[in-house]
Amino acid sequence: MRCSVAERKIISQMAEKCGMSLSEYCRRQAMYGKVTAIPKLSSSEIEYFHVLKASSVNFNRIANLIRQKDPMLVGEIRELVTKLTQMQKRIV
């Protein structure tokens, strides 16, 4: 792809805001027509999400243990695990 120096600078800045390389940013723009910027997480936020991921695994184990005894509780635990998984995917 050819562009002027000024255009490259603007595109590079936009890619940086999205936390992507210039190539990845251009590829996603070409394929999907838009790129959503996700703010960078601090190291403490990343650690927090790693703890949440571990908690998600533990909740799954608990759900497996009580599946036969209280189906409503299993549903609530699955909902929580789904939310935790969605939060965890944010850092991947």
N, C-alpha and C positions, 0 to 999 in steps of 0.2 A: 504494500500500500504506500503510495507516495503522498506526502503532505509537506507544507511549508514548515519552516523552523517554528514559527509562531503557532501554527496549528498543532504541531507535535508537542510543544510546551503545554498548551491548553489540555490536550488529550492526556498527557502524562500527569498533569495535576489532578484531573478527574479520576484517573486510574488510582493514583495515590490515595485520594479521598475514599475510594471504595476498597482500599487495602488489596489491590491487585497489581500484577505486573501490567505493563503496557500491552503486551501481547494478549494476555488473558482478558483484559478490558475490551480490546478491539474485537476479539473473538466473540465474546458474549454480546457485545453491541450488534455485531453482524448477525448472530444467530437468533437473538431474542428481541432486538430493537430497543432494549433498555437495560440498565444495570442499576441495581439498588445499592446504595452505600450503606454499609453496616459499620457502625462506629467500632473502633478497636477497643478491646477489653484490656483492663489493667491486669497485672499478674495476680493480684488478689481476687479479682473477678473470675479469672480462669481457674484458680484454685478452688473457689467456691463452687463452680460448675463441676469440677472433678469430684468434689464431695457429694454433690447432688447425684451424679451418675452412680457413684458407689451406693448411695442410699436407694436409688432406683432398683439396683440389683437386689439389695436386701429386701425391699418391699415385694419384689417378685417372688422371692423365696418364701416370705411369710404368706403371701397369697396362695402359693402352692400348698402350704401346710394346712390352711383353713378352708380351702375350696369346698370341701364336703360338708363343713359345719355351718357356715353362714354365707349363702350366696350374695346377699346384699352387701356385706362387708367386702367381698371379693370385688364387686363392681366399683365400690368406692376406691379401693386400693388400685385397681387398674386405671381409673381416671387419674389418680395422683401420679402413677408411673408414666402415663402418657404425657402429662404436663411436664414432668421432670425430663423425660426424653426429648421433648420439644425444646426445652431450655438448653439441654446439653448439646443438641445439634447446632445451636447458635454459634458455638465455639469451634466447630469442626470446619 
